[in-house]
């Protein structure tokens, strides 16, 4: 499942960040701000119109991500190993 598909207030764990071939710097920026495998992540809120951007909590930080950015982040259940 990708982060942009996650319902609000559900906590998952980052599995990996996909590489965007058109804009590879986005993947690196996401990793630099904390979207790394094993980190817990929660979608806190979405904009009412179109759901973009998403307010996302990663660790102790909160960020606004565009849906295209959130779609690069693969998440898994906290109980999953791997």
Biopython code that builds the backbone (N, CA, C, O; Angstrom):
import numpy as np
from Bio.PDB.StructureBuilder import StructureBuilder

atoms = [
    (1, "UNK", "N", (0.846, -1.175, 0.000)),
    (1, "UNK", "CA", (0.000, 0.000, 0.000)),
    (1, "UNK", "C", (0.890, 1.236, 0.000)),
    (1, "UNK", "O", (1.959, 1.248, 0.609)),
    (2, "UNK", "N", (0.442, 2.252, -0.677)),
    (2, "UNK", "CA", (1.168, 3.525, -0.740)),
    (2, "UNK", "C", (0.569, 4.508, 0.268)),
    (2, "UNK", "O", (-0.612, 4.420, 0.605)),
    (3, "UNK", "N", (1.379, 5.429, 0.735)),
    (3, "UNK", "CA", (0.954, 6.377, 1.752)),
    (3, "UNK", "C", (-0.244, 7.207, 1.300)),
    (3, "UNK", "O", (-1.098, 7.540, 2.122)),
    (4, "UNK", "N", (-0.327, 7.542, 0.033)),
    (4, "UNK", "CA", (-1.456, 8.352, -0.442)),
    (4, "UNK", "C", (-2.781, 7.602, -0.361)),
    (4, "UNK", "O", (-3.838, 8.229, -0.436)),
    (5, "UNK", "N", (-2.756, 6.271, -0.208)),
    (5, "UNK", "CA", (-3.966, 5.449, -0.106)),
    (5, "UNK", "C", (-4.384, 5.202, 1.340)),
    (5, "UNK", "O", (-5.464, 4.665, 1.588)),
    (6, "UNK", "N", (-3.551, 5.584, 2.280)),
    (6, "UNK", "CA", (-3.796, 5.315, 3.687)),
    (6, "UNK", "C", (-4.903, 6.211, 4.227)),
    (6, "UNK", "O", (-4.936, 7.408, 3.943)),
    (7, "UNK", "N", (-5.806, 5.627, 5.006)),
    (7, "UNK", "CA", (-6.860, 6.404, 5.657)),
    (7, "UNK", "C", (-6.255, 7.269, 6.765)),
    (7, "UNK", "O", (-5.180, 6.971, 7.284)),
    (8, "UNK", "N", (-6.955, 8.328, 7.111)),
    (8, "UNK", "CA", (-6.499, 9.220, 8.173)),
    (8, "UNK", "C", (-6.414, 8.477, 9.505)),
    (8, "UNK", "O", (-7.206, 7.577, 9.785)),
    (9, "UNK", "N", (-5.442, 8.870, 10.310)),
    (9, "UNK", "CA", (-5.270, 8.403, 11.682)),
    (9, "UNK", "C", (-4.976, 6.914, 11.823)),
    (9, "UNK", "O", (-5.249, 6.326, 12.870)),
    (10, "UNK", "N", (-4.429, 6.305, 10.791)),
    (10, "UNK", "CA", (-3.963, 4.923, 10.835)),
    (10, "UNK", "C", (-2.441, 4.974, 10.780)),
    (10, "UNK", "O", (-1.871, 5.619, 9.900)),
    (11, "UNK", "N", (-1.793, 4.307, 11.702)),
    (11, "UNK", "CA", (-0.329, 4.306, 11.737)),
    (11, "UNK", "C", (0.208, 3.065, 11.051)),
    (11, "UNK", "O", (-0.216, 1.944, 11.334)),
    (12, "UNK", "N", (1.131, 3.279, 10.160)),
    (12, "UNK", "CA", (1.822, 2.198, 9.443)),
    (12, "UNK", "C", (3.314, 2.426, 9.584)),
    (12, "UNK", "O", (3.746, 3.365, 10.252)),
    (13, "UNK", "N", (4.091, 1.575, 8.960)),
    (13, "UNK", "CA", (5.548, 1.702, 8.958)),
    (13, "UNK", "C", (6.007, 1.879, 7.513)),
    (13, "UNK", "O", (5.485, 1.236, 6.602)),
    (14, "UNK", "N", (6.977, 2.746, 7.316)),
    (14, "UNK", "CA", (7.560, 2.935, 5.986)),
    (14, "UNK", "C", (8.287, 1.653, 5.592)),
    (14, "UNK", "O", (9.150, 1.165, 6.322)),
    (15, "UNK", "N", (7.927, 1.119, 4.433)),
    (15, "UNK", "CA", (8.617, -0.066, 3.910)),
    (15, "UNK", "C", (9.760, 0.364, 2.994)),
    (15, "UNK", "O", (10.879, -0.141, 3.095)),
    (16, "UNK", "N", (9.457, 1.312, 2.093)),
    (16, "UNK", "CA", (10.493, 1.828, 1.201)),
    (16, "UNK", "C", (9.962, 3.057, 0.476)),
    (16, "UNK", "O", (8.756, 3.298, 0.434)),
    (17, "UNK", "N", (10.879, 3.827, -0.091)),
    (17, "UNK", "CA", (10.536, 4.974, -0.933)),
    (17, "UNK", "C", (10.922, 4.614, -2.355)),
    (17, "UNK", "O", (12.083, 4.318, -2.638)),
    (18, "UNK", "N", (9.941, 4.642, -3.248)),
    (18, "UNK", "CA", (10.203, 4.340, -4.656)),
    (18, "UNK", "C", (10.997, 5.467, -5.293)),
    (18, "UNK", "O", (10.893, 6.622, -4.881)),
    (19, "UNK", "N", (11.774, 5.134, -6.281)),
    (19, "UNK", "CA", (12.515, 6.128, -7.046)),
    (19, "UNK", "C", (11.619, 6.645, -8.166)),
    (19, "UNK", "O", (11.055, 5.866, -8.933)),
    (20, "UNK", "N", (11.498, 7.948, -8.248)),
    (20, "UNK", "CA", (10.739, 8.580, -9.320)),
    (20, "UNK", "C", (11.726, 8.874, -10.446)),
    (20, "UNK", "O", (12.616, 9.711, -10.297)),
    (21, "UNK", "N", (11.565, 8.182, -11.569)),
    (21, "UNK", "CA", (12.517, 8.319, -12.673)),
    (21, "UNK", "C", (12.521, 9.711, -13.290)),
    (21, "UNK", "O", (13.541, 10.157, -13.817)),
    (22, "UNK", "N", (11.380, 10.400, -13.227)),
    (22, "UNK", "CA", (11.313, 11.738, -13.809)),
    (22, "UNK", "C", (11.904, 12.801, -12.880)),
    (22, "UNK", "O", (12.515, 13.769, -13.333)),
    (23, "UNK", "N", (11.713, 12.604, -11.580)),
    (23, "UNK", "CA", (12.212, 13.563, -10.597)),
    (23, "UNK", "C", (12.886, 12.811, -9.443)),
    (23, "UNK", "O", (12.331, 12.744, -8.347)),
    (24, "UNK", "N", (14.061, 12.252, -9.676)),
    (24, "UNK", "CA", (14.703, 11.428, -8.646)),
    (24, "UNK", "C", (15.021, 12.182, -7.361)),
    (24, "UNK", "O", (15.145, 11.570, -6.300)),
    (25, "UNK", "N", (15.154, 13.497, -7.443)),
    (25, "UNK", "CA", (15.464, 14.253, -6.229)),
    (25, "UNK", "C", (14.338, 14.194, -5.203)),
    (25, "UNK", "O", (14.589, 14.354, -4.009)),
    (26, "UNK", "N", (13.088, 13.964, -5.652)),
    (26, "UNK", "CA", (11.969, 13.865, -4.712)),
    (26, "UNK", "C", (12.189, 12.693, -3.763)),
    (26, "UNK", "O", (12.005, 12.838, -2.554)),
    (27, "UNK", "N", (12.574, 11.547, -4.283)),
    (27, "UNK", "CA", (12.823, 10.372, -3.444)),
    (27, "UNK", "C", (13.914, 10.662, -2.425)),
    (27, "UNK", "O", (13.785, 10.291, -1.258)),
    (28, "UNK", "N", (14.973, 11.311, -2.847)),
    (28, "UNK", "CA", (16.075, 11.642, -1.936)),
    (28, "UNK", "C", (15.634, 12.649, -0.873)),
    (28, "UNK", "O", (16.045, 12.550, 0.283)),
    (29, "UNK", "N", (14.806, 13.609, -1.258)),
    (29, "UNK", "CA", (14.315, 14.599, -0.305)),
    (29, "UNK", "C", (13.429, 13.941, 0.749)),
    (29, "UNK", "O", (13.523, 14.265, 1.933)),
    (30, "UNK", "N", (12.564, 13.013, 0.318)),
    (30, "UNK", "CA", (11.699, 12.306, 1.266)),
    (30, "UNK", "C", (12.525, 11.523, 2.276)),
    (30, "UNK", "O", (12.229, 11.537, 3.470)),
    (31, "UNK", "N", (13.552, 10.845, 1.803)),
    (31, "UNK", "CA", (14.424, 10.096, 2.705)),
    (31, "UNK", "C", (15.176, 11.044, 3.643)),
    (31, "UNK", "O", (15.367, 10.733, 4.818)),
    (32, "UNK", "N", (15.599, 12.190, 3.128)),
    (32, "UNK", "CA", (16.357, 13.144, 3.939)),
    (32, "UNK", "C", (15.533, 13.729, 5.083)),
    (32, "UNK", "O", (16.083, 14.067, 6.131)),
    (33, "UNK", "N", (14.222, 13.850, 4.893)),
    (33, "UNK", "CA", (13.382, 14.412, 5.960)),
    (33, "UNK", "C", (12.811, 13.335, 6.877)),
    (33, "UNK", "O", (12.048, 13.645, 7.792)),
    (34, "UNK", "N", (13.172, 12.073, 6.643)),
    (34, "UNK", "CA", (12.805, 11.053, 7.612)),
    (34, "UNK", "C", (11.978, 9.889, 7.123)),
    (34, "UNK", "O", (11.675, 8.988, 7.906)),
    (35, "UNK", "N", (11.601, 9.872, 5.861)),
    (35, "UNK", "CA", (10.810, 8.760, 5.323)),
    (35, "UNK", "C", (11.749, 7.616, 4.947)),
    (35, "UNK", "O", (12.058, 7.395, 3.776)),
    (36, "UNK", "N", (12.190, 6.901, 5.973)),
    (36, "UNK", "CA", (13.122, 5.798, 5.794)),
    (36, "UNK", "C", (12.486, 4.515, 6.324)),
    (36, "UNK", "O", (11.628, 4.572, 7.206)),
    (37, "UNK", "N", (12.893, 3.368, 5.803)),
    (37, "UNK", "CA", (12.307, 2.099, 6.242)),
    (37, "UNK", "C", (12.346, 1.937, 7.759)),
    (37, "UNK", "O", (13.357, 2.188, 8.415)),
    (38, "UNK", "N", (11.199, 1.508, 8.285)),
    (38, "UNK", "CA", (11.077, 1.262, 9.717)),
    (38, "UNK", "C", (10.428, 2.386, 10.498)),
    (38, "UNK", "O", (9.957, 2.162, 11.613)),
    (39, "UNK", "N", (10.389, 3.594, 9.942)),
    (39, "UNK", "CA", (9.780, 4.731, 10.642)),
    (39, "UNK", "C", (8.257, 4.633, 10.608)),
    (39, "UNK", "O", (7.675, 4.259, 9.590)),
    (40, "UNK", "N", (7.621, 4.968, 11.720)),
    (40, "UNK", "CA", (6.166, 4.981, 11.774)),
    (40, "UNK", "C", (5.638, 6.248, 11.125)),
    (40, "UNK", "O", (6.214, 7.325, 11.277)),
    (41, "UNK", "N", (4.524, 6.107, 10.395)),
    (41, "UNK", "CA", (3.955, 7.224, 9.643)),
    (41, "UNK", "C", (2.433, 7.190, 9.755)),
    (41, "UNK", "O", (1.820, 6.123, 9.729)),
    (42, "UNK", "N", (1.840, 8.367, 9.880)),
    (42, "UNK", "CA", (0.389, 8.516, 9.995)),
    (42, "UNK", "C", (-0.067, 9.682, 9.135)),
    (42, "UNK", "O", (0.541, 10.752, 9.175)),
    (43, "UNK", "N", (-1.133, 9.495, 8.355)),
    (43, "UNK", "CA", (-1.771, 10.613, 7.652)),
    (43, "UNK", "C", (-2.710, 11.264, 8.662)),
    (43, "UNK", "O", (-3.676, 10.645, 9.109)),
    (44, "UNK", "N", (-2.427, 12.498, 9.014)),
    (44, "UNK", "CA", (-3.222, 13.208, 10.021)),
    (44, "UNK", "C", (-4.487, 13.821, 9.415)),
    (44, "UNK", "O", (-5.579, 13.689, 9.969)),
    (45, "UNK", "N", (-4.325, 14.495, 8.269)),
    (45, "UNK", "CA", (-5.451, 15.166, 7.607)),
    (45, "UNK", "C", (-5.167, 15.287, 6.133)),
    (45, "UNK", "O", (-4.032, 15.147, 5.679)),
    (46, "UNK", "N", (-6.240, 15.554, 5.386)),
    (46, "UNK", "CA", (-6.145, 15.853, 3.957)),
    (46, "UNK", "C", (-6.905, 17.141, 3.688)),
    (46, "UNK", "O", (-7.840, 17.485, 4.411)),
    (47, "UNK", "N", (-6.504, 17.837, 2.663)),
    (47, "UNK", "CA", (-7.257, 19.015, 2.239)),
    (47, "UNK", "C", (-8.642, 18.566, 1.804)),
    (47, "UNK", "O", (-8.787, 17.508, 1.193)),
    (48, "UNK", "N", (-9.652, 19.352, 2.111)),
    (48, "UNK", "CA", (-11.026, 18.983, 1.759)),
    (48, "UNK", "C", (-11.241, 18.882, 0.257)),
    (48, "UNK", "O", (-11.996, 18.029, -0.209)),
    (49, "UNK", "N", (-10.583, 19.746, -0.498)),
    (49, "UNK", "CA", (-10.777, 19.772, -1.943)),
    (49, "UNK", "C", (-9.699, 18.930, -2.610)),
    (49, "UNK", "O", (-8.548, 19.356, -2.703)),
    (50, "UNK", "N", (-10.056, 17.755, -3.069)),
    (50, "UNK", "CA", (-9.123, 16.896, -3.781)),
    (50, "UNK", "C", (-8.162, 16.110, -2.909)),
    (50, "UNK", "O", (-7.417, 15.272, -3.417)),
    (51, "UNK", "N", (-8.162, 16.361, -1.606)),
    (51, "UNK", "CA", (-7.299, 15.615, -0.707)),
    (51, "UNK", "C", (-5.820, 15.943, -0.816)),
    (51, "UNK", "O", (-4.982, 15.173, -0.348)),
    (52, "UNK", "N", (-5.488, 17.069, -1.423)),
    (52, "UNK", "CA", (-4.088, 17.421, -1.651)),
    (52, "UNK", "C", (-3.835, 18.808, -1.082)),
    (52, "UNK", "O", (-4.546, 19.731, -1.479)),
    (53, "UNK", "N", (-2.905, 19.026, -0.206)),
    (53, "UNK", "CA", (-1.892, 18.100, 0.285)),
    (53, "UNK", "C", (-2.390, 17.277, 1.468)),
    (53, "UNK", "O", (-3.489, 17.492, 1.980)),
    (54, "UNK", "N", (-1.558, 16.332, 1.888)),
    (54, "UNK", "CA", (-1.817, 15.514, 3.057)),
    (54, "UNK", "C", (-0.923, 16.007, 4.185)),
    (54, "UNK", "O", (0.248, 16.307, 3.953)),
    (55, "UNK", "N", (-1.450, 16.096, 5.399)),
    (55, "UNK", "CA", (-0.622, 16.391, 6.560)),
    (55, "UNK", "C", (-0.198, 15.040, 7.135)),
    (55, "UNK", "O", (-1.040, 14.238, 7.537)),
    (56, "UNK", "N", (1.093, 14.796, 7.169)),
    (56, "UNK", "CA", (1.641, 13.495, 7.517)),
    (56, "UNK", "C", (2.598, 13.630, 8.693)),
    (56, "UNK", "O", (3.441, 14.527, 8.725)),
    (57, "UNK", "N", (2.457, 12.726, 9.660)),
    (57, "UNK", "CA", (3.391, 12.674, 10.791)),
    (57, "UNK", "C", (4.344, 11.512, 10.568)),
    (57, "UNK", "O", (3.921, 10.377, 10.348)),
    (58, "UNK", "N", (5.636, 11.810, 10.628)),
    (58, "UNK", "CA", (6.679, 10.785, 10.533)),
    (58, "UNK", "C", (7.577, 10.989, 11.746)),
    (58, "UNK", "O", (8.194, 12.043, 11.902)),
    (59, "UNK", "N", (7.645, 9.980, 12.596)),
    (59, "UNK", "CA", (8.377, 10.144, 13.840)),
    (59, "UNK", "C", (7.747, 11.256, 14.660)),
    (59, "UNK", "O", (6.551, 11.199, 14.946)),
    (60, "UNK", "N", (8.512, 12.259, 15.042)),
    (60, "UNK", "CA", (7.998, 13.385, 15.826)),
    (60, "UNK", "C", (7.750, 14.626, 14.975)),
    (60, "UNK", "O", (7.408, 15.680, 15.512)),
    (61, "UNK", "N", (7.917, 14.519, 13.658)),
    (61, "UNK", "CA", (7.764, 15.660, 12.747)),
    (61, "UNK", "C", (6.485, 15.547, 11.938)),
    (61, "UNK", "O", (5.984, 14.450, 11.695)),
    (62, "UNK", "N", (5.960, 16.696, 11.524)),
    (62, "UNK", "CA", (4.758, 16.747, 10.687)),
    (62, "UNK", "C", (5.086, 17.523, 9.426)),
    (62, "UNK", "O", (5.693, 18.593, 9.476)),
    (63, "UNK", "N", (4.669, 16.961, 8.279)),
    (63, "UNK", "CA", (4.939, 17.567, 6.982)),
    (63, "UNK", "C", (3.673, 17.600, 6.144)),
    (63, "UNK", "O", (2.778, 16.776, 6.336)),
    (64, "UNK", "N", (3.593, 18.541, 5.221)),
    (64, "UNK", "CA", (2.563, 18.552, 4.194)),
    (64, "UNK", "C", (3.180, 17.942, 2.939)),
    (64, "UNK", "O", (4.181, 18.438, 2.423)),
    (65, "UNK", "N", (2.575, 16.863, 2.458)),
    (65, "UNK", "CA", (3.060, 16.205, 1.245)),
    (65, "UNK", "C", (2.005, 16.272, 0.164)),
    (65, "UNK", "O", (0.811, 16.148, 0.438)),
    (66, "UNK", "N", (2.442, 16.465, -1.051)),
    (66, "UNK", "CA", (1.529, 16.340, -2.186)),
    (66, "UNK", "C", (1.226, 14.862, -2.396)),
    (66, "UNK", "O", (2.025, 14.002, -2.028)),
    (67, "UNK", "N", (0.073, 14.569, -2.985)),
    (67, "UNK", "CA", (-0.302, 13.175, -3.224)),
    (67, "UNK", "C", (0.728, 12.464, -4.092)),
    (67, "UNK", "O", (0.987, 11.278, -3.888)),
    (68, "UNK", "N", (1.317, 13.159, -5.050)),
    (68, "UNK", "CA", (2.323, 12.548, -5.917)),
    (68, "UNK", "C", (3.555, 12.142, -5.112)),
    (68, "UNK", "O", (4.199, 11.143, -5.433)),
    (69, "UNK", "N", (3.889, 12.901, -4.072)),
    (69, "UNK", "CA", (5.008, 12.543, -3.204)),
    (69, "UNK", "C", (4.632, 11.360, -2.311)),
    (69, "UNK", "O", (5.407, 10.414, -2.164)),
    (70, "UNK", "N", (3.438, 11.420, -1.716)),
    (70, "UNK", "CA", (2.985, 10.342, -0.836)),
    (70, "UNK", "C", (2.858, 9.017, -1.585)),
    (70, "UNK", "O", (3.010, 7.947, -0.994)),
    (71, "UNK", "N", (2.578, 9.091, -2.890)),
    (71, "UNK", "CA", (2.443, 7.874, -3.700)),
    (71, "UNK", "C", (3.772, 7.150, -3.890)),
    (71, "UNK", "O", (3.785, 5.997, -4.322)),
    (72, "UNK", "N", (4.886, 7.803, -3.577)),
    (72, "UNK", "CA", (6.202, 7.172, -3.688)),
    (72, "UNK", "C", (6.567, 6.369, -2.444)),
    (72, "UNK", "O", (7.526, 5.597, -2.457)),
    (73, "UNK", "N", (5.800, 6.551, -1.368)),
    (73, "UNK", "CA", (6.139, 5.934, -0.085)),
    (73, "UNK", "C", (5.289, 4.688, 0.125)),
    (73, "UNK", "O", (4.069, 4.770, 0.271)),
    (74, "UNK", "N", (5.945, 3.543, 0.138)),
    (74, "UNK", "CA", (5.260, 2.277, 0.384)),
    (74, "UNK", "C", (5.252, 2.026, 1.890)),
    (74, "UNK", "O", (6.273, 2.155, 2.566)),
    (75, "UNK", "N", (4.053, 1.658, 2.402)),
    (75, "UNK", "CA", (3.911, 1.415, 3.837)),
    (75, "UNK", "C", (3.429, -0.007, 4.087)),
    (75, "UNK", "O", (2.884, -0.663, 3.200)),
    (76, "UNK", "N", (3.642, -0.466, 5.318)),
    (76, "UNK", "CA", (3.209, -1.794, 5.720)),
    (76, "UNK", "C", (2.668, -1.727, 7.133)),
    (76, "UNK", "O", (2.889, -0.748, 7.846)),
    (77, "UNK", "N", (1.950, -2.780, 7.542)),
    (77, "UNK", "CA", (1.436, -2.852, 8.898)),
    (77, "UNK", "C", (2.589, -2.874, 9.899)),
    (77, "UNK", "O", (3.682, -3.347, 9.586)),
    (78, "UNK", "N", (2.346, -2.370, 11.076)),
    (78, "UNK", "CA", (3.379, -2.356, 12.101)),
    (78, "UNK", "C", (3.829, -3.774, 12.461)),
    (78, "UNK", "O", (4.969, -3.983, 12.874)),
    (79, "UNK", "N", (2.932, -4.737, 12.303)),
    (79, "UNK", "CA", (3.256, -6.113, 12.677)),
    (79, "UNK", "C", (4.023, -6.859, 11.576)),
    (79, "UNK", "O", (4.546, -7.947, 11.819)),
    (80, "UNK", "N", (4.094, -6.277, 10.363)),
    (80, "UNK", "CA", (4.811, -6.940, 9.267)),
    (80, "UNK", "C", (6.314, -6.864, 9.501)),
    (80, "UNK", "O", (6.830, -5.889, 10.047)),
    (81, "UNK", "N", (6.989, -7.901, 9.081)),
    (81, "UNK", "CA", (8.453, -7.931, 9.174)),
    (81, "UNK", "C", (9.005, -7.976, 7.759)),
    (81, "UNK", "O", (8.414, -8.594, 6.873)),
    (82, "UNK", "N", (10.115, -7.333, 7.555)),
    (82, "UNK", "CA", (10.635, -7.500, 6.251)),
    (82, "UNK", "C", (11.509, -6.549, 5.685)),
    (82, "UNK", "O", (11.949, -6.715, 4.548)),
]
sb = StructureBuilder()
sb.init_structure("model")
sb.init_model(0)
sb.init_chain("A")
sb.init_seg("    ")
for serial, (resi, resn, name, xyz) in enumerate(atoms, 1):
    if name == "N":
        sb.init_residue(resn, " ", resi, " ")
    sb.init_atom(name, np.array(xyz, "f"), 0.0, 1.0, " ", f" {name:<3s}", serial, name[0])
structure = sb.get_structure()
